[in-house]
Amino acid sequence: MQDKGLYNVGSIGIESAFSTNKVLKNTYMLLGMTLLFSAMTAGISMALGLSQGMALVLSLVGFGLLFVVHKMADSSKGLLAIFAFTGVMGASIGPMLNHYLAMANGPALVMQALGGTAVVFLGSRRMPDDP
């Protein structure tokens, strides 16, 4: 049985493999930036002490922004739309995070969720033959 790698450079060419790696790198970079922006807006909404009703309104706005993101996916305005979506969704979880942080073991729960998310995200970034 022959062991085949994920990228068979002999059949598709080195340029194509580098192009694929560049696209994946840019995709993960955008994902990381949107996650960071979402975390920042969640922190801001926690500091402002937004109400749970406002969180519901922001969640509904976020669902509306999903349609905007889909409509603008192939244009440069799509980047603004995806950052608006992740920002609004991050801000909508601020009141929930405040609720959990007020519990006796709340900080441990929040840190466990943060750590688990980071492990999954960083573990998914491993690519074969990444220089």
C-alpha positions as CSV (number, residue, x, y, z in Angstrom):
1,M,0.0,0.0,0.0
2,Q,1.4,3.4,-1.0
3,D,1.4,6.2,1.5
4,K,0.0,9.3,-0.1
5,G,0.4,12.7,1.5
6,L,-2.4,15.3,1.8
7,Y,-0.8,17.4,-0.9
8,N,0.5,15.4,-3.8
9,V,2.9,18.0,-5.1
10,G,4.0,15.9,-8.0
11,S,0.6,15.9,-9.7
12,I,-0.7,19.4,-9.0
13,G,2.6,21.4,-9.0
14,I,4.4,23.3,-6.4
15,E,2.8,26.6,-7.3
16,S,-0.6,25.2,-6.7
17,A,0.3,23.8,-3.3
18,F,1.8,27.1,-2.2
19,S,-1.3,28.9,-3.5
20,T,-3.5,26.5,-1.5
21,N,-1.4,27.1,1.6
22,K,-1.6,30.8,1.2
23,V,-5.4,30.7,0.9
24,L,-5.7,28.6,4.0
25,K,-3.3,30.8,5.9
26,N,-5.3,33.9,5.0
27,T,-8.6,32.2,5.9
28,Y,-7.2,31.3,9.4
29,M,-5.8,34.8,9.8
30,L,-9.3,36.2,9.1
31,L,-10.9,33.8,11.5
32,G,-8.4,34.7,14.2
33,M,-9.0,38.4,13.7
34,T,-12.8,38.0,13.8
35,L,-12.6,35.9,17.0
36,L,-10.4,38.6,18.6
37,F,-12.8,41.3,17.5
38,S,-15.7,39.3,18.9
39,A,-13.9,38.9,22.3
40,M,-13.2,42.6,22.4
41,T,-16.8,43.5,21.9
42,A,-17.9,40.9,24.5
43,G,-15.5,42.6,26.9
44,I,-16.8,46.0,26.1
45,S,-20.4,44.9,26.6
46,M,-19.4,43.3,29.9
47,A,-17.8,46.5,31.1
48,L,-20.8,48.6,30.0
49,G,-23.2,46.1,31.8
50,L,-25.6,45.6,29.0
51,S,-28.9,44.1,29.9
52,Q,-30.2,40.7,28.9
53,G,-32.9,42.4,26.8
54,M,-30.2,44.3,24.9
55,A,-28.4,41.0,24.4
56,L,-31.6,39.5,22.8
57,V,-31.9,42.5,20.5
58,L,-28.2,42.2,19.5
59,S,-28.7,38.5,18.8
60,L,-31.6,39.3,16.5
61,V,-29.5,42.0,14.7
62,G,-26.8,39.4,14.3
63,F,-29.2,37.0,12.6
64,G,-30.1,39.8,10.2
65,L,-26.4,40.4,9.6
66,L,-26.1,36.8,8.4
67,F,-28.1,37.7,5.4
68,V,-26.0,40.8,4.8
69,V,-22.8,38.7,5.1
70,H,-24.2,36.2,2.5
71,K,-25.2,39.0,0.1
72,M,-21.8,40.7,0.3
73,A,-19.6,37.6,0.4
74,D,-17.9,38.3,-2.9
75,S,-17.2,42.0,-2.5
76,S,-14.8,44.0,-0.3
77,K,-17.8,45.1,1.8
78,G,-18.0,41.5,2.9
79,L,-15.1,42.0,5.3
80,L,-17.0,44.9,7.0
81,A,-20.1,42.7,7.1
82,I,-18.3,39.8,8.8
83,F,-16.7,42.0,11.3
84,A,-20.1,43.7,12.0
85,F,-21.6,40.2,12.5
86,T,-18.9,38.9,14.8
87,G,-18.8,42.2,16.8
88,V,-22.6,42.2,17.3
89,M,-22.6,38.5,18.3
90,G,-19.7,39.1,20.7
91,A,-21.5,42.0,22.3
92,S,-24.6,39.9,22.7
93,I,-22.8,37.3,24.9
94,G,-21.5,40.0,27.3
95,P,-24.5,39.8,29.7
96,M,-24.3,36.0,29.7
97,L,-20.6,36.1,30.6
98,N,-21.4,38.6,33.4
99,H,-24.0,36.2,34.7
100,Y,-21.5,33.3,34.7
101,L,-18.7,35.3,36.2
102,A,-21.0,36.2,39.1
103,M,-21.4,32.6,40.1
104,A,-19.1,30.9,42.7
105,N,-17.2,28.9,40.1
106,G,-17.9,31.2,37.2
107,P,-14.4,32.4,36.4
108,A,-13.2,28.8,36.2
109,L,-16.1,28.0,33.8
110,V,-15.3,30.9,31.6
111,M,-11.6,30.2,31.5
112,Q,-12.2,26.5,30.7
113,A,-14.4,27.5,27.8
114,L,-11.7,30.0,26.6
115,G,-8.9,27.4,27.0
116,G,-11.0,24.8,25.2
117,T,-11.7,27.1,22.3
118,A,-8.0,28.1,22.0
119,V,-6.9,24.4,22.0
120,V,-9.4,23.5,19.2
121,F,-8.5,26.6,17.2
122,L,-4.7,26.1,17.5
123,G,-5.0,22.4,16.9
124,S,-6.8,22.9,13.6
125,R,-4.1,25.2,12.2
126,R,-1.6,22.5,11.8
127,M,-0.9,21.9,8.1
128,P,1.5,19.4,6.5
129,D,4.7,20.8,5.1
130,D,4.0,24.3,6.6
131,P,7.4,26.1,6.6
